[in-house]
Amino acid sequence: MVMGPPGRPARPNPLGQPTWPSAPGQPGWPPQRPPYNPPPTQEDITLPPDADPFTVAEHHTRNNVTAPWWPASTPIQRRQTLHPHLLTLTDHSWWLFAAWTRWYRWHPADNRWFPSPPPQATHTRRTATHGPTPPPIPNEILPTGTDYLTDYGPPLALAGKPPSGALTYRLRSVLSEAAQAPPHDYPLGWNHFLHGTPSTIAATWSTLLWCASVPLFDPHLRLLEPWHPHFAPQPTATHTRLHWHTPPPLHTIIGLYAERLRAGRADAAAQLIRCMVMTAQALRDDPRFRIRASALLSMIEPLQSNPTLDHRALPYGDQVLEREWRSRCPAPLAATLFADSAPGENLQLAFYDLATALHPLCGDPDDPTTFTEPRHAATALLAADLAGYRPDLATPVGRWLDPELRALLTAILNDDTHPLRALWPTPTSDDPETTLKALSAAAALGFAWCRLAGVPVPPAGLTVTNAQAAHLDTLTDPT
């Protein structure tokens, strides 16, 4: 199975076990497990009477998964609850709203479940039925309950609305303190920074990039200016309208801290953690940083009250140390770690977000002659970015998509006359907010597939995002 957190271990029946006869031959032997009947959910009062099957299934699933009894239920009980909400279409695909508040698609082409944006065409949604013989639901896509507790919101680049004055003031204060650290006590060998820059500066910079929902920055917002005096000249630097900064892996941040611990400088390690904490606390007030900053703080703030927390794992290397950090991240925020621990699943969620962002750009769902399914449009834009940079990566990237989209990606790349190439470089909107969401989601997907494939993001950026940025400028230019 491809996606979703591991299934939770079986637990005792939360409704209690019946008392069975104690010996063979007595009435009622052998005992039979009674059918599980989950507690009823609240009566639907907001669901429209003409809602399509996809809307109804998602509504009922959310009600069940967020009910108090769900976290203590067993995988069998969860399957029994979700089973009535499985949907099938005429192409023999099956659909289920499940883990991480996403729809999953099963296709007979490979008998696996993949996260897949649901169909949006009105006719297609209304033709869904429950079907007689659905495929089994694997543990990996069963909701745990905690994965429905946090609204991650859409991925957003650092463009549009400027950060608050309080945030920029706090960042400058943190950076001013970090710059006072003696370089010989905080050695740094990164060629991104000038020689003699203390590692405290790198700690704040890495925290900033890691916490960003999408580390794509509009230089007009001037958020990065406090770091500029510390950057080494980059002779090959090429910037387009927006500046692309590759987010660092979590182990990069851990490495700065672990190096000082291994050098016997627990005081310096604590100061690095302090710089990270203050940076993340400042960033948490902005919705473009909030979720990831909260996740990072959950991993590093305990080190301030207990500096020896990681000492047990330290001798076993940074990989073990990273597992310790990840274990402190609360379950509702676990998806923030997918880029580090599960890059394939991270790509799947990023693709899903792009398809969601493209909904307003795909036409009227009631008009089958002009409407484009958002998941097909997202595939076309993924193909545009791959074609402009690394078309050879279509196979390793495409295997993380469901069979329909995988085949569509290959077809678009190989056929110069494919109808979906009409969307290249990108569909546009007259609404700046819609454009910014599409731009951000396209960039997030670009970061995800570059991370998955182990290739750097091109300094000049990717085709779709750059086209959206140019269009956004035409919408916001007062002239």
C-alpha positions as CSV (number, residue, x, y, z in Angstrom):
1,M,0.0,0.0,0.0
2,V,1.2,3.4,-0.8
3,M,-0.1,6.0,1.6
4,G,-1.1,6.7,5.1
5,P,0.1,6.3,8.6
6,P,0.5,2.8,10.0
7,G,-2.6,1.2,11.4
8,R,-2.9,1.4,15.2
9,P,-2.6,-1.8,17.1
10,A,-5.7,-3.6,18.2
11,R,-7.2,-2.6,21.5
12,P,-9.8,-4.1,23.8
13,N,-13.4,-3.6,22.6
14,P,-14.3,-0.1,24.0
15,L,-17.8,-1.2,24.5
16,G,-16.8,-4.1,26.8
17,Q,-16.7,-7.9,26.3
18,P,-19.8,-10.1,26.8
19,T,-19.7,-12.9,29.3
20,W,-19.4,-16.2,27.4
21,P,-20.2,-19.7,28.6
22,S,-17.1,-21.1,30.2
23,A,-17.1,-24.7,28.7
24,P,-18.1,-26.6,25.6
25,G,-21.5,-28.2,25.6
26,Q,-23.2,-25.3,27.4
27,P,-25.8,-23.3,25.5
28,G,-24.3,-20.6,23.3
29,W,-21.0,-22.5,22.7
30,P,-18.8,-21.8,20.7
31,P,-19.0,-18.0,21.4
32,Q,-19.5,-15.7,18.4
33,R,-18.2,-12.2,18.3
34,P,-21.2,-9.9,18.1
35,P,-21.3,-7.4,15.2
36,Y,-19.8,-4.1,15.9
37,N,-22.3,-1.2,15.9
38,P,-20.6,2.1,16.3
39,P,-22.3,4.8,18.3
40,P,-24.6,6.9,16.2
41,T,-23.3,10.2,15.0
42,Q,-25.2,13.5,15.3
43,E,-28.1,14.0,12.9
44,D,-27.1,15.7,9.7
45,I,-28.6,19.1,9.7
46,T,-26.3,20.9,7.2
47,L,-26.0,18.4,4.4
48,P,-28.1,19.5,1.4
49,P,-30.9,17.0,0.4
50,D,-29.5,16.9,-3.1
51,A,-25.9,16.2,-2.1
52,D,-24.0,13.9,-4.4
53,P,-22.6,10.5,-3.1
54,F,-19.1,11.9,-2.7
55,T,-20.3,14.8,-0.6
56,V,-22.5,12.5,1.5
57,A,-19.7,9.9,2.0
58,E,-17.1,12.6,3.1
59,H,-19.6,14.2,5.5
60,H,-20.5,10.9,7.2
61,T,-16.8,9.9,7.4
62,R,-15.8,13.1,9.0
63,N,-18.6,12.7,11.6
64,N,-17.5,9.2,12.5
65,V,-13.7,9.8,12.6
66,T,-14.1,12.9,14.8
67,A,-16.5,11.2,17.2
68,P,-15.1,10.5,20.7
69,W,-15.2,6.7,20.3
70,W,-13.1,6.6,17.1
71,P,-9.5,6.8,18.6
72,A,-10.2,3.8,20.9
73,S,-11.7,1.7,18.1
74,T,-9.9,-1.2,16.4
75,P,-8.9,-1.5,12.7
76,I,-11.8,-4.0,12.2
77,Q,-14.3,-1.6,13.7
78,R,-13.0,1.3,11.6
79,R,-13.3,-0.8,8.4
80,Q,-16.8,-1.7,9.3
81,T,-17.7,1.9,9.8
82,L,-16.1,3.1,6.5
83,H,-17.3,0.2,4.4
84,P,-20.8,1.7,3.7
85,H,-19.1,4.9,2.4
86,L,-17.0,3.2,-0.3
87,L,-18.0,4.4,-3.8
88,T,-17.4,3.0,-7.2
89,L,-17.6,4.6,-10.7
90,T,-18.2,3.1,-14.1
91,D,-14.5,2.8,-14.8
92,H,-14.4,0.1,-12.0
93,S,-12.4,2.4,-9.7
94,W,-13.2,2.6,-6.0
95,W,-13.1,5.7,-3.8
96,L,-12.8,6.2,-0.1
97,F,-12.4,9.3,2.1
98,A,-9.8,8.2,4.6
99,A,-6.5,9.1,6.2
100,W,-5.3,12.7,6.4
101,T,-8.7,14.0,5.2
102,R,-8.0,12.8,1.7
103,W,-9.8,10.7,-0.9
104,Y,-8.1,7.5,-2.0
105,R,-8.6,5.7,-5.3
106,W,-8.3,2.0,-6.1
107,H,-8.0,0.9,-9.6
108,P,-8.0,-2.7,-10.9
109,A,-4.9,-1.9,-13.0
110,D,-2.7,-2.5,-10.0
111,N,-5.0,-3.2,-7.0
112,R,-3.5,-0.5,-4.8
113,W,-5.0,2.5,-3.0
114,F,-3.5,5.9,-3.9
115,P,-4.4,9.4,-2.6
116,S,-6.3,10.9,-5.4
117,P,-8.3,14.1,-5.7
118,P,-12.0,13.1,-6.3
119,P,-13.8,13.8,-9.5
120,Q,-15.4,17.3,-9.6
121,A,-17.6,16.9,-12.7
122,T,-21.2,17.0,-11.5
123,H,-22.3,14.1,-13.7
124,T,-19.4,11.9,-12.6
125,R,-20.0,12.5,-8.9
126,R,-23.7,11.7,-9.2
127,T,-23.1,8.4,-11.0
128,A,-21.1,7.0,-8.0
129,T,-22.7,3.9,-6.4
130,H,-21.8,1.8,-3.4
131,G,-21.3,-1.5,-5.3
132,P,-21.5,-5.1,-4.1
133,T,-17.8,-6.2,-3.8
134,P,-15.4,-3.5,-2.8
135,P,-11.7,-4.1,-2.3
136,P,-10.3,-4.5,1.2
137,I,-9.3,-1.3,3.1
138,P,-5.7,-1.5,4.2
139,N,-4.5,-0.4,7.6
140,E,-2.3,2.3,6.0
141,I,-5.2,4.5,4.9
142,L,-7.5,4.0,8.0
143,P,-7.9,7.4,9.7
144,T,-6.5,7.4,13.2
145,G,-8.6,10.3,14.4
146,T,-5.6,12.5,15.2
147,D,-5.0,13.0,11.5
148,Y,-8.4,14.9,11.4
149,L,-7.6,17.2,14.2
150,T,-5.5,19.8,12.4
151,D,-6.4,21.9,9.5
152,Y,-3.1,22.3,7.6
153,G,-4.6,24.8,5.2
154,P,-3.3,25.4,1.6
155,P,0.4,25.7,1.1
156,L,1.3,29.3,0.7
157,A,4.4,31.0,-0.6
158,L,5.9,34.1,1.1
159,A,4.2,36.5,-1.4
160,G,1.2,38.7,-1.3
161,K,0.5,40.0,2.2
162,P,3.6,41.2,3.9
163,P,4.5,39.7,7.3
164,S,3.6,41.7,10.4
165,G,5.9,44.3,11.8
166,A,6.0,42.4,15.1
167,L,7.3,39.2,13.2
168,T,10.0,41.1,11.4
169,Y,11.1,42.9,14.5
170,R,11.3,39.6,16.5
171,L,13.3,38.0,13.7
172,R,15.8,40.9,13.6
173,S,16.2,40.7,17.3
174,V,16.9,36.9,17.2
175,L,19.4,37.4,14.4
176,S,21.1,40.2,16.2
177,E,21.6,38.0,19.3
178,A,22.8,35.1,17.1
179,A,25.3,37.3,15.3
180,Q,27.1,38.0,18.6
181,A,28.1,34.4,19.1
182,P,31.9,33.9,18.9
183,P,32.7,32.0,15.6
184,H,35.3,29.8,17.2
185,D,32.7,28.5,19.7
186,Y,30.2,28.0,16.9
187,P,32.2,26.8,13.8
188,L,30.4,26.6,10.5
189,G,31.6,25.0,7.3
190,W,28.7,25.9,5.0
191,N,29.8,27.7,1.8
192,H,26.5,29.4,1.7
193,F,27.7,31.8,4.4
194,L,30.7,34.0,4.7
195,H,33.8,32.7,6.4
196,G,33.6,33.4,10.1
197,T,29.8,33.3,10.3
198,P,28.8,31.5,13.6
199,S,26.6,28.4,13.3
200,T,23.9,30.3,15.3
201,I,23.2,32.3,12.1
202,A,22.8,29.0,10.1
203,A,20.5,27.7,12.8
204,T,18.1,30.7,12.4
205,W,18.3,30.5,8.6
206,S,17.6,26.7,8.5
207,T,14.7,27.2,10.9
208,L,13.2,29.9,8.7
209,L,13.3,27.7,5.6
210,W,12.2,24.5,7.3
211,C,9.2,26.2,8.9
212,A,8.0,27.8,5.7
213,S,5.0,26.2,4.2
214,V,6.5,26.9,0.8
215,P,10.1,28.4,0.9
216,L,9.4,30.7,-2.1
217,F,9.9,34.3,-1.2
218,D,8.9,37.6,-2.8
219,P,11.9,39.9,-2.3
220,H,9.6,42.9,-2.1
221,L,8.5,41.6,1.3
222,R,12.1,42.0,2.5
223,L,11.7,39.2,5.0
224,L,15.2,37.7,4.2
225,E,17.1,41.0,4.3
226,P,18.5,40.5,7.8
227,W,20.4,37.5,6.6
228,H,21.9,39.1,3.5
229,P,25.1,40.4,5.2
230,H,26.0,36.9,6.2
231,F,25.7,35.3,2.7
232,A,28.7,34.4,0.6
233,P,28.7,35.7,-3.0
234,Q,27.0,33.2,-5.3
235,P,28.5,33.7,-8.8
236,T,25.9,31.4,-10.4
237,A,22.9,32.8,-8.6
238,T,20.0,33.3,-10.9
239,H,16.8,34.7,-9.5
240,T,13.4,35.1,-11.2
241,R,10.6,37.2,-9.9
242,L,10.4,35.0,-6.8
243,H,13.4,33.6,-5.0
244,W,13.6,29.8,-4.6
245,H,15.3,28.5,-1.5
246,T,15.6,24.7,-1.1
247,P,14.2,23.7,2.4
248,P,16.9,21.9,4.5
249,P,16.2,18.4,5.7
250,L,15.6,18.1,9.4
251,H,18.9,16.3,9.8
252,T,20.7,19.5,8.7
253,I,19.2,21.4,11.6
254,I,20.0,18.5,13.9
255,G,23.6,18.3,12.7
256,L,24.4,21.9,13.9
257,Y,23.2,21.0,17.4
258,A,24.7,17.5,17.5
259,E,28.1,18.6,16.4
260,R,28.4,20.9,19.5
261,L,27.2,18.2,21.8
262,R,29.8,15.7,20.5
263,A,32.4,18.4,20.9
264,G,31.6,18.5,24.6
265,R,30.0,22.0,24.3
266,A,26.6,21.4,25.8
267,D,26.3,25.2,26.5
268,A,26.8,26.0,22.7
269,A,24.3,23.3,21.8
270,A,21.8,24.8,24.2
271,Q,22.3,28.3,22.6
272,L,21.7,26.8,19.1
273,I,18.4,25.3,20.4
274,R,17.6,28.7,21.9
275,C,18.1,30.4,18.5
276,M,15.9,27.8,16.8
277,V,13.2,28.1,19.4
278,M,13.1,31.9,19.2
279,T,13.0,31.9,15.4
280,A,10.2,29.4,15.3
281,Q,8.2,31.2,18.0
282,A,8.4,34.4,16.0
283,L,7.3,32.6,12.8
284,R,4.4,30.8,14.3
285,D,2.3,33.9,14.3
286,D,2.2,33.9,10.5
287,P,-0.2,31.3,8.9
288,R,2.5,30.6,6.2
289,F,4.7,29.2,8.9
290,R,2.3,28.2,11.7
291,I,1.9,24.5,11.2
292,R,5.6,23.6,10.5
293,A,6.8,26.0,13.2
294,S,4.5,24.4,15.7
295,A,5.9,20.9,14.7
296,L,9.5,22.0,15.1
297,L,8.8,23.6,18.5
298,S,7.2,20.4,19.7
299,M,10.5,18.7,19.0
300,I,13.0,21.2,20.3
301,E,11.3,23.1,23.2
302,P,11.6,20.0,25.5
303,L,15.4,20.4,25.2
304,Q,15.3,23.7,27.0
305,S,13.7,22.2,30.1
306,N,15.7,18.9,29.8
307,P,19.0,19.5,27.9
308,T,20.0,15.8,28.4
309,L,17.0,14.5,26.6
310,D,19.0,13.5,23.5
311,H,22.1,12.2,25.2
312,R,21.0,8.6,25.1
313,A,20.6,8.7,21.3
314,L,23.7,10.8,20.6
315,P,26.3,8.0,20.3
316,Y,24.3,6.2,17.7
317,G,24.4,8.9,15.1
318,D,22.3,11.7,13.6
319,Q,19.8,9.2,12.1
320,V,18.8,7.9,15.5
321,L,18.8,11.4,16.9
322,E,16.4,12.4,14.2
323,R,14.1,9.6,15.1
324,E,14.1,10.9,18.7
325,W,13.1,14.3,17.5
326,R,10.4,12.9,15.2
327,S,9.0,10.9,18.1
328,R,8.3,14.1,20.0
329,C,6.2,15.5,17.2
330,P,2.5,15.2,18.1
331,A,0.4,12.9,15.8
332,P,-1.8,15.7,14.4
333,L,1.3,17.4,13.0
334,A,3.0,14.3,11.7
335,A,2.4,15.1,8.1
336,T,4.8,18.0,8.4
337,L,7.6,15.4,8.7
338,F,6.7,13.5,5.4
339,A,9.3,15.5,3.4
340,D,12.0,14.1,5.7
341,S,10.6,10.7,6.5
342,A,8.3,9.8,3.5
343,P,9.1,11.9,0.4
344,G,6.9,9.8,-1.8
345,E,3.8,10.4,0.4
346,N,4.8,14.0,0.7
347,L,4.6,14.3,-3.1
348,Q,1.2,12.6,-3.1
349,L,-0.2,15.2,-0.7
350,A,1.4,18.1,-2.6
351,F,-0.1,16.8,-5.8
352,Y,-3.5,16.6,-4.1
353,D,-3.1,20.2,-2.9
354,L,-2.3,21.4,-6.4
355,A,-5.4,19.8,-7.8
356,T,-7.5,21.4,-5.0
357,A,-6.0,24.8,-5.8
358,L,-6.8,24.4,-9.4
359,H,-10.6,23.9,-8.8
360,P,-11.5,27.5,-9.7
361,L,-9.5,27.4,-12.9
362,C,-11.0,24.3,-14.5
363,G,-14.3,25.6,-15.8
364,D,-17.9,24.8,-14.9
365,P,-18.4,21.3,-13.5
366,D,-21.9,21.2,-14.9
367,D,-20.5,21.7,-18.5
368,P,-18.7,18.5,-19.6
369,T,-17.6,20.2,-22.9
370,T,-15.5,22.8,-21.2
371,F,-14.7,21.4,-17.8
372,T,-11.3,19.8,-17.0
373,E,-10.9,17.5,-14.0
374,P,-8.6,19.3,-11.5
375,R,-6.5,16.1,-11.1
376,H,-6.0,16.0,-14.8
377,A,-5.0,19.7,-14.9
378,A,-2.6,19.1,-12.0
379,T,-1.0,16.2,-14.0
380,A,-0.6,18.5,-17.0
381,L,1.1,21.1,-14.9
382,L,3.4,18.5,-13.4
383,A,4.3,17.4,-16.9
384,A,5.0,21.1,-17.9
385,D,7.5,21.4,-15.0
386,L,9.1,18.1,-15.7
387,A,9.4,18.9,-19.4
388,G,11.1,22.2,-18.7
389,Y,13.7,20.7,-16.3
390,R,14.0,16.9,-16.1
391,P,11.6,14.9,-18.3
392,D,13.6,11.8,-17.5
393,L,12.2,11.8,-14.0
394,A,8.6,11.2,-15.2
395,T,8.8,7.5,-14.4
396,P,10.2,7.6,-10.8
397,V,7.9,10.5,-10.0
398,G,4.8,9.1,-11.8
399,R,4.9,5.8,-9.9
400,W,3.6,7.7,-6.8
401,L,0.5,8.6,-8.7
402,D,-2.5,6.3,-9.3
403,P,-2.5,4.3,-12.6
404,E,-4.8,6.7,-14.5
405,L,-2.7,9.8,-13.7
406,R,0.6,7.9,-14.2
407,A,-0.4,7.0,-17.7
408,L,-1.7,10.5,-18.4
409,L,1.6,12.0,-17.3
410,T,3.5,9.9,-19.7
411,A,1.0,10.6,-22.5
412,I,1.2,14.4,-22.1
413,L,5.0,14.3,-22.1
414,N,5.3,12.1,-25.1
415,D,2.5,13.6,-27.3
416,D,3.2,17.1,-28.6
417,T,-0.5,17.4,-29.6
418,H,-2.0,16.2,-26.4
419,P,-5.1,18.3,-25.6
420,L,-4.0,18.9,-22.0
421,R,-0.9,20.7,-23.3
422,A,-3.3,23.6,-24.0
423,L,-3.0,24.3,-20.2
424,W,0.8,24.9,-20.6
425,P,2.4,26.8,-18.9
426,T,-0.6,27.2,-16.6
427,P,-4.3,28.2,-16.5
428,T,-4.9,31.6,-15.0
429,S,-7.4,33.5,-13.0
430,D,-8.3,37.2,-12.6
431,D,-8.4,36.7,-8.8
432,P,-5.1,37.4,-7.1
433,E,-5.9,35.1,-4.2
434,T,-6.7,32.2,-6.5
435,T,-3.6,32.8,-8.5
436,L,-1.4,32.9,-5.4
437,K,-2.9,29.6,-4.1
438,A,-2.2,28.0,-7.5
439,L,1.3,29.4,-7.6
440,S,2.1,28.2,-4.1
441,A,0.7,24.7,-4.6
442,A,2.6,24.3,-7.9
443,A,5.8,25.4,-6.1
444,A,5.2,23.0,-3.2
445,L,4.8,20.1,-5.7
446,G,8.0,21.2,-7.4
447,F,9.9,21.1,-4.2
448,A,8.3,17.7,-3.4
449,W,9.3,15.9,-6.6
450,C,12.8,17.5,-6.6
451,R,13.3,16.2,-3.0
452,L,11.9,12.8,-4.0
453,A,14.2,12.5,-7.0
454,G,17.3,13.9,-5.2
455,V,17.8,16.8,-7.6
456,P,18.2,20.5,-6.7
457,V,15.4,22.9,-7.5
458,P,16.7,24.9,-10.5
459,P,17.9,28.4,-9.4
460,A,15.6,30.0,-12.0
461,G,12.6,28.1,-10.7
462,L,10.0,26.0,-12.4
463,T,7.9,26.8,-15.4
464,V,4.4,26.8,-13.9
465,T,5.2,28.8,-10.8
466,N,7.1,31.4,-12.8
467,A,4.2,31.8,-15.2
468,Q,1.8,32.2,-12.3
469,A,4.1,34.7,-10.6
470,A,4.3,36.8,-13.8
471,H,0.5,36.7,-14.1
472,L,0.1,37.7,-10.4
473,D,2.2,40.7,-11.1
474,T,-0.1,41.8,-13.9
475,L,-3.0,41.5,-11.5
476,T,-1.5,43.5,-8.6
477,D,0.4,46.1,-10.6
478,P,-1.4,49.4,-10.0
479,T,-0.3,50.7,-13.4
